[in-house]
Amino acid sequence: MAEQGFRKWIIVLTVVSAAVIELIDSSIVNVAITDMSASLGATIEDVAWVITAYAIANVIVIPMTSFLAAIFGRRNYYVFSILLFTLASFFCGNSHTLVELIVFRFIQGLGGGALLSTSQSILFDTFSVEERPLAAGIFGLGVVIGPTIGPTLGGWIVDNFSWPWIFFVNLPIGITAAVLAFTYVKEPAHGRRVKQIDWAGIILLIVGIGSMQYVLERGETEDWFSSNTIVVLAITAVLGLIFFIWRELTTEHPVVELHVLKSRTLAFSAFLTFIIGFGLFSSVFIVPIFAQQLLGYDAMQTGLLLLPGALVTMIVLPWVGKIQQKGAPPQAMIFFGFLLTAFYTYQLSRIINLDTGYWTFFGPLVIRGIGLPFSFVPITVLAVSGLSPRDIPQGVAVNNMMRQLGGSFGIAIVNTYLDHRMMVNRVDLISHITQYGTATQMRLQQLVQGFTAKGTLPGLARQQAIGALQGIVARQTMLKSFVDIFVFVTMFFVISLPLILTIRQGHAAPAGEPIAAH
């Protein structure tokens, strides 16, 4: 039964706060890697395990949230997860060695993984069925804003305090959220009941999903399949997931109830959610890299670059929820959202250059800020539209897992494709530069004259000119490669557009009734 009045909005504030701190922590660490490396006496590559450990723990727990909530009770599990996340944050900030930090970061990920799906399930129970689009819009604030403001907040904290404070800021929010959740969140009357624990399913899920996430997180660093570790874990991931799916479809008491995917609406929505995760995380990943490596922005400047688009998203999300609540066709809304997102990446591919300034990004990022809500809200509502109340938590968990995996695949693929295009574009540019070419000699002469005019000796000036020419080639190579990336992401969204037209909204089955295919 939906909540009303003051209690309703306290629950909203609680669950959105919990979801936001979880998602902020997925990206806030990125800008503190260098400081952590210096403080802990470890290499940048080793410190990157702080990010990997959190991501692996997150993606393992998300599909199991419905199962764990059924065992311990949703409210108890939710409060415990908030407290686990908060306590792990405290120990992360107080870590004195890299091993300690990685271990506590993994534990933090285990607690944080529950916050997304359980928060969304609580929101859907707090609002009536008719108000679910509004609930999806409110939940989307955390999903979209968290990864966007994480680097900005992290940069500000690192610049003004020290890296442990990126974890300590979670403490007051986490404690407050846990107290409010324990006080105001109720146990659902339609909850799932677990009669037997599927230990084999749990082990296969951990092995399969954990191995796959490792491959996606570390593949580029370890040069993909030239690494024996990556090869072994890739095979392990495939076999683990195959046996996991077989186990869950044949056992009487599965840890993840895959039967929810019999809902055609959920299956299609989960795929589109994967695409949103791909686009959301890869665009948040690639724009800061462009700004920092080619334009020389620091963490704070990069965060401020992304801020207008995030603010637009905050304003548009609840409004989109109200539009859908009034009967706007979800397929048309999703199509419009994907189209805007594709236009955003296409525009960037056309207008970026080595002199790109803040206002060049402003328009496209605002367009992205409008497009994401039109994609996220209706897909989130559609995903559970064909499910009974009992199956909604599992459907929500599957959908959130697909978004996280979409983000992991997006970052891995974009990172690898960027490296590939860098090699191709460098070869292409160098092939047009010959030692005795007229254009090359003229450019070198101009550079030599410039350095000589500043008082540099002729011999040294020529060496500096050659170095400067190499730098120009490197920057042009990177620019062309980023253009290729934005075109690639554009095509990914455009190719997905026809699929949206095949989606049909499901009709929820009564509580306890088995799901039908839609």
C-alpha positions in Angstrom: 0.0 0.0 0.0 1.3 3.4 -1.0 2.5 5.8 1.7 1.0 9.3 2.2 2.1 12.7 3.5 5.2 13.3 5.6 6.1 9.6 5.9 6.2 9.2 2.1 8.6 12.1 1.5 10.9 11.1 4.4 11.2 7.6 2.8 11.9 9.3 -0.6 14.7 11.5 1.0 16.1 8.4 2.7 16.3 6.0 -0.2 17.5 8.7 -2.7 20.3 9.8 -0.3 21.4 6.2 0.1 21.4 5.6 -3.7 23.3 8.9 -4.3 26.1 8.1 -1.9 26.5 4.6 -3.4 26.7 6.0 -7.0 28.9 8.9 -6.0 31.4 6.4 -4.5 31.5 4.6 -7.9 33.3 7.6 -9.4 34.6 9.8 -6.6 37.7 7.7 -6.1 38.9 8.2 -9.7 40.2 11.7 -9.1 42.0 10.7 -5.9 44.1 7.8 -7.4 47.3 9.9 -7.6 47.1 11.1 -4.0 46.4 7.6 -2.8 49.4 6.3 -4.7 51.7 8.9 -3.1 50.2 8.4 0.4 50.3 4.6 0.4 53.5 4.1 -1.5 51.9 2.1 -4.3 51.8 2.4 -8.1 48.9 4.0 -9.9 48.1 0.5 -11.4 48.0 -1.1 -8.0 45.8 1.6 -6.5 43.4 1.1 -9.4 42.4 -2.1 -7.6 40.5 0.3 -5.2 38.1 1.0 -8.1 38.0 -2.6 -9.4 37.3 -4.2 -5.9 34.2 -1.9 -5.5 32.9 -2.6 -8.9 33.2 -6.4 -8.6 31.5 -6.4 -5.2 28.7 -4.2 -6.5 27.8 -6.3 -9.5 27.9 -9.5 -7.5 25.4 -8.3 -4.9 22.9 -6.5 -7.1 21.3 -9.6 -8.7 21.1 -11.2 -5.2 19.3 -8.3 -3.4 15.8 -9.8 -3.8 17.1 -13.1 -2.4 18.9 -11.5 0.5 16.0 -9.2 1.4 13.7 -12.3 1.5 16.0 -14.1 3.9 16.6 -11.2 6.4 13.6 -9.0 5.7 13.8 -6.1 3.3 14.0 -3.4 6.0 16.6 -5.2 8.1 18.7 -6.0 5.0 18.5 -2.4 3.8 19.4 -0.9 7.1 22.3 -3.4 7.5 23.6 -2.6 4.0 23.6 1.1 4.8 25.5 0.5 8.0 27.9 -1.8 6.3 28.6 0.7 3.6 29.0 3.5 6.2 31.3 1.4 8.5 33.4 0.3 5.5 33.7 4.0 4.4 35.1 4.8 7.9 37.7 2.0 7.6 38.6 3.0 4.0 39.4 6.5 5.2 41.5 5.1 8.1 43.4 2.5 5.9 47.2 2.7 6.2 48.1 0.1 3.6 46.8 -0.6 0.1 45.7 -4.1 1.1 43.5 -2.7 3.9 42.0 -0.1 1.5 41.2 -2.7 -1.2 39.6 -5.1 1.4 37.4 -2.4 3.0 36.6 -1.0 -0.4 35.3 -4.5 -1.4 33.2 -4.6 1.7 31.9 -1.1 1.0 30.8 -2.4 -2.5 29.0 -5.3 -0.9 27.0 -2.9 1.2 26.5 -0.4 -1.6 25.3 -3.0 -4.1 22.1 -3.5 -2.1 21.3 0.2 -1.9 20.4 0.7 -5.6 17.9 -2.1 -6.2 16.4 -2.1 -2.7 16.0 1.7 -2.8 14.1 1.4 -6.0 11.9 -1.4 -4.7 11.1 0.7 -1.6 10.2 3.7 -3.8 7.9 1.7 -6.0 6.1 0.4 -2.9 5.9 3.9 -1.4 4.2 5.3 -4.5 1.0 3.9 -6.1 1.2 2.1 -9.5 -0.1 5.3 -11.2 2.7 7.3 -9.6 5.5 5.0 -10.6 6.7 7.3 -13.4 7.3 10.0 -10.8 9.0 7.5 -8.5 11.3 6.4 -11.4 12.1 10.1 -12.1 13.0 10.7 -8.4 15.1 7.5 -8.3 16.8 8.6 -11.6 18.2 11.7 -9.8 20.6 9.4 -7.9 21.4 7.2 -10.9 22.2 10.0 -13.2 23.5 12.7 -10.9 25.7 10.4 -8.7 28.3 9.4 -11.3 28.3 12.9 -12.7 29.0 14.9 -9.5 31.3 12.2 -8.1 34.5 13.5 -9.8 33.6 17.1 -9.0 33.1 16.4 -5.3 36.1 14.2 -5.2 38.3 16.9 -6.9 37.1 19.6 -4.4 37.7 17.3 -1.4 41.2 16.3 -2.5 42.2 19.9 -3.4 40.9 21.3 0.0 41.4 18.4 2.4 42.9 14.9 1.8 41.8 11.7 0.1 40.4 10.0 3.2 37.7 12.6 3.3 36.1 11.2 0.1 35.1 8.3 2.4 34.4 10.2 5.6 31.7 12.4 3.9 29.6 9.2 3.7 29.4 8.9 7.5 26.8 11.5 8.5 24.6 10.7 5.4 24.8 6.9 6.0 24.0 7.1 9.7 21.1 9.4 9.1 19.8 7.3 6.3 20.0 4.1 8.4 18.1 5.7 11.3 15.4 7.0 9.0 15.1 3.7 7.1 14.7 1.7 10.4 12.1 4.2 11.6 10.0 4.7 8.5 10.5 1.9 6.0 8.0 -1.0 6.4 8.3 -4.6 5.5 6.2 -5.4 2.3 3.2 -7.7 2.7 3.9 -9.3 -0.7 7.6 -10.3 0.0 9.3 -13.3 -1.5 9.7 -16.3 0.8 12.9 -18.4 0.8 12.6 -22.0 1.8 16.1 -23.2 0.9 19.4 -21.5 0.2 20.7 -22.1 -3.3 24.4 -22.3 -2.4 25.5 -23.7 -5.8 23.7 -20.7 -7.5 25.4 -18.2 -5.2 28.9 -19.7 -5.9 28.3 -19.8 -9.7 27.0 -16.2 -9.6 30.1 -15.0 -7.7 32.5 -16.9 -10.0 30.7 -15.9 -13.3 29.8 -12.3 -12.6 33.0 -11.6 -10.6 35.2 -13.0 -13.3 33.4 -11.0 -16.0 33.6 -7.8 -14.1 37.4 -8.3 -13.5 37.9 -8.9 -17.2 36.0 -5.7 -18.1 37.8 -3.6 -15.4 41.3 -4.8 -15.9 41.3 -6.0 -19.5 42.7 -2.9 -21.0 45.4 -2.5 -18.3 46.6 -6.1 -18.8 46.4 -5.9 -22.6 43.3 -8.1 -22.9 43.9 -11.7 -24.2 47.7 -11.4 -24.3 47.4 -11.8 -20.5 47.0 -15.4 -19.2 44.9 -14.1 -16.3 42.4 -12.4 -18.6 42.1 -15.5 -20.8 41.5 -17.8 -17.8 39.0 -15.4 -16.2 37.2 -14.8 -19.5 36.7 -18.6 -19.9 35.7 -18.9 -16.2 33.2 -16.1 -16.7 31.6 -17.8 -19.7 31.4 -21.2 -18.1 30.3 -19.8 -14.7 27.4 -17.8 -16.2 26.3 -20.7 -18.5 26.2 -23.1 -15.5 24.6 -20.4 -13.3 21.7 -19.8 -15.8 21.2 -23.6 -16.2 21.2 -23.9 -12.4 18.7 -21.1 -11.8 16.3 -22.4 -14.5 16.3 -25.9 -13.1 16.5 -25.6 -9.4 13.3 -25.3 -7.3 14.7 -22.6 -5.0 16.9 -20.2 -7.2 18.9 -17.4 -5.7 18.0 -15.2 -8.8 14.6 -15.9 -10.2 15.3 -15.7 -13.9 11.7 -16.5 -14.7 11.0 -12.8 -14.5 12.7 -12.5 -17.9 9.7 -14.4 -19.3 8.2 -10.9 -19.3 9.1 -9.7 -22.8 8.7 -6.1 -21.6 11.3 -6.7 -18.8 13.7 -8.5 -21.2 13.6 -5.6 -23.8 13.7 -3.0 -21.1 16.8 -4.7 -19.5 18.6 -4.6 -22.9 17.7 -0.9 -23.3 18.9 -0.3 -19.8 22.2 -1.9 -20.8 22.5 0.6 -23.6 21.7 3.5 -21.2 24.4 2.3 -18.9 26.8 2.1 -21.8 26.0 5.6 -22.9 25.8 7.2 -19.5 29.0 5.8 -18.0 31.1 6.0 -21.3 30.1 9.6 -21.9 30.9 10.5 -18.3 34.2 8.7 -18.7 35.3 10.1 -22.1 34.4 13.8 -21.8 36.6 14.3 -18.6 39.5 12.4 -20.3 39.2 14.8 -23.3 39.0 17.8 -21.1 41.9 16.9 -18.9 44.3 15.3 -21.4 43.8 17.7 -24.4 42.4 20.9 -22.8 44.4 20.8 -19.5 41.4 20.9 -17.2 41.8 19.9 -13.5 39.3 17.8 -11.6 37.3 20.8 -10.4 37.1 22.4 -13.9 36.0 19.1 -15.4 33.3 18.8 -12.8 32.1 22.3 -13.5 32.0 21.4 -17.2 29.6 18.5 -16.5 27.6 20.4 -13.9 25.1 22.3 -16.2 24.0 19.1 -17.9 23.6 17.4 -14.5 21.4 20.3 -13.2 19.2 20.1 -16.3 18.8 16.4 -15.7 17.7 17.1 -12.1 15.1 19.6 -13.3 13.8 17.4 -16.1 13.6 14.0 -14.4 10.6 14.6 -12.2 8.9 16.5 -15.0 9.3 13.6 -17.4 7.8 11.3 -14.7 4.7 13.5 -14.5 4.5 13.5 -18.4 4.4 9.7 -18.4 2.0 9.7 -15.5 -0.4 11.7 -17.6 -0.4 9.1 -20.3 2.5 10.0 -22.7 3.4 6.8 -24.7 6.7 5.4 -23.2 8.0 4.2 -26.6 7.9 7.7 -28.0 9.6 9.1 -24.9 12.4 6.5 -25.1 12.8 7.1 -28.8 13.1 10.8 -28.2 15.6 10.3 -25.4 17.8 8.0 -27.4 17.6 10.5 -30.4 18.7 13.4 -28.2 21.6 11.4 -26.7 22.7 10.3 -30.2 22.5 14.0 -31.3 24.7 15.0 -28.3 27.5 12.6 -29.2 27.2 13.5 -32.9 27.4 17.2 -32.2 30.6 16.7 -30.1 32.1 14.7 -32.9 31.6 17.7 -35.2 32.6 20.7 -33.0 35.5 19.6 -30.8 38.9 20.8 -31.6 42.1 21.7 -29.7 40.7 25.2 -28.9 37.4 23.9 -27.6 36.2 25.9 -24.6 33.6 25.6 -21.9 30.7 27.0 -23.9 31.4 24.6 -26.8 30.4 21.7 -24.5 27.6 23.6 -22.8 24.9 23.0 -25.5 25.6 19.3 -26.2 25.8 18.5 -22.5 22.4 20.3 -21.9 21.0 18.2 -24.7 22.3 15.1 -23.0 20.8 16.3 -19.7 17.4 16.4 -21.4 17.8 13.1 -23.3 18.8 10.9 -20.4 15.6 11.4 -18.3 13.4 10.7 -21.4 15.3 7.4 -21.7 15.7 6.4 -18.1 12.2 7.1 -16.6 10.0 5.2 -19.1 12.4 2.3 -19.4 12.5 2.0 -15.6 8.7 2.0 -15.4 8.3 -0.4 -18.4 10.7 -2.9 -16.8 8.3 -3.7 -14.0 5.0 -3.0 -15.7 4.4 -6.7 -16.4 5.5 -8.0 -13.0 3.5 -8.9 -9.9 4.3 -7.0 -6.7 6.2 -10.1 -5.5 8.4 -10.2 -8.6 9.2 -6.4 -8.7 12.3 -6.6 -6.5 13.8 -9.3 -8.7 12.9 -7.4 -11.9 14.4 -4.2 -10.4 17.6 -6.1 -9.5 18.0 -7.6 -13.0 17.5 -4.2 -14.5 20.0 -2.4 -12.3 22.5 -5.2 -12.9 22.2 -4.6 -16.7 22.8 -0.9 -16.2 26.0 -1.6 -14.2 27.2 -4.1 -16.7 26.3 -1.7 -19.5 28.5 0.9 -17.9 31.4 -1.6 -17.4 31.2 -2.8 -21.0 30.9 0.8 -22.2 34.0 2.0 -20.4 36.0 -1.1 -21.4 35.0 -1.0 -25.1 35.4 2.8 -25.4 38.8 2.7 -23.7 40.0 -0.2 -26.0 38.6 1.5 -29.1 40.3 4.8 -28.1 43.7 3.0 -27.9 43.0 1.3 -31.3 42.1 4.6 -33.0 45.1 6.3 -31.5 47.4 3.7 -33.2 45.5 3.9 -36.5 45.3 7.7 -36.6 49.0 8.1 -35.6 50.1 5.9 -38.4 47.8 7.8 -40.8 49.2 11.2 -39.7 52.8 10.2 -39.7 52.5 8.8 -43.2 51.8 12.4 -44.4 54.9 13.8 -42.6 58.2 13.1 -44.4 61.6 14.3 -43.3 62.2 16.2 -46.5 58.6 17.2 -47.2 58.1 20.9 -48.0 55.3 21.4 -45.4 57.3 19.6 -42.7 60.4 21.6 -43.4 58.4 24.9 -43.3 56.8 24.0 -40.0 60.1 23.0 -38.5 61.7 26.2 -39.6 58.9 28.2 -38.1 59.3 26.4 -34.8 63.1 26.8 -34.8 62.7 30.5 -35.5 60.3 30.8 -32.6 62.6 29.1 -30.1 65.6 31.0 -31.4 63.7 34.3 -30.9 63.3 33.3 -27.3 67.1 33.0 -26.9 67.6 29.3 -27.5 70.8 28.2 -29.2 70.2 27.0 -32.8 71.1 23.3 -32.2 68.9 23.1 -29.1 66.2 25.0 -30.9 66.0 22.4 -33.7 65.7 19.6 -31.1 62.9 21.5 -29.3 61.2 22.1 -32.7 61.3 18.4 -33.5 59.8 17.7 -30.0 57.2 20.3 -30.5 56.2 18.8 -33.9 55.9 15.4 -32.3 53.7 16.9 -29.6 51.5 18.5 -32.3 51.2 15.1 -34.0 50.3 13.4 -30.7 47.6 16.0 -29.9 46.1 15.8 -33.4 46.1 12.0 -33.1 44.2 12.2 -29.8 41.7 14.7 -31.2 40.9 12.5 -34.2 40.6 9.5 -31.9 38.1 11.3 -29.6 36.1 12.3 -32.7 36.0 8.6 -33.7 34.8 7.6 -30.2 31.9 10.1 -30.3 30.9 8.8 -33.7 31.0 5.2 -32.4 28.8 6.0 -29.4 26.4 7.8 -31.7 26.1 4.8 -34.0 25.5 2.6 -31.0 22.4 4.6 -30.0 21.1 5.0 -33.6 21.3 1.3 -34.2 19.3 0.7 -31.1 16.4 3.0 -32.2 14.4 0.4 -34.2 14.3 -1.9 -31.1 12.4 0.6 -29.1 9.4 0.4 -31.5 9.0 -3.3 -30.7 8.4 -2.7 -27.0 4.9 -3.3 -25.6 3.9 -2.2 -22.1 3.1 -5.2 -19.8 0.2 -5.6 -17.5 1.0 -6.5 -13.9 -0.1 -9.8 -12.6 -1.8 -9.9 -9.2 0.5 -10.6 -6.2 1.7 -14.1 -6.0 0.5 -15.1 -9.5 3.1 -16.5 -11.9 4.4 -14.2 -14.6 3.3 -14.6 -18.2 5.3 -13.7 -21.2 4.4 -10.4 -22.8 
